[in-house]
């Protein structure tokens, strides 16, 4: 059986990782995949990705890195994404993964105007979602967790914009029949979101945001979490009924 890749582009901060686990664990729990189905490739640490023909699909994690840094490992991963798109490999990018997919396919990534977006946000579905094989299952609006400074400012040619938030018009993108990406974090639970707000407390205050208000607004995001699980089920990787 071909493995499903978790392409690891970074790590959760030490204090969060120690208490809540790390990106691969969150993705596994949310998708319902078994450990033996998964292969974690730490591209940020220099690990090589296998040929696209040797895997069943891939999920690309978030990172504290910036796509605009054009790190060697990041650009190498962007090339792998292009190869994966050529064979219509199932892909799901999250945050940095979302931005890297857009960059790889000809979009433009840079700092989000107005500063970072962090906390539980209302996400609004757009008209294009009605005909999307995955997004068509979503309600017109739902909550999702966010934490990012950079964003997709211009989607790649041919990519469909499926959802937006008040601050970011490109929260959910469809890049091809098997490739989708989210700026928001479907793999986060509420406790992880609160931990990120605590960690970014000083930065938020310096930028004029209200961390106490953001902390108080954190809520469960079952619809966003369902999106990642449904992607796994759609590709027959998982039959999990829920995503913790």
Beta strands, then each sheet from edge to edge (+ up, - down):
strand 1: 3-8
strand 2: 38-42
strand 3: 55-60
strand 4: 90-94
strand 5: 108-111
strand 6: 117-125
strand 7: 141-148
strand 8: 150-154
strand 9: 160-164
strand 10: 172-176
strand 11: 179-182
sheet 1: 2+ 1+ 3+ 4+ 11+ 10- 9+ 6- 7+
sheet 2: 5+ 8-
end
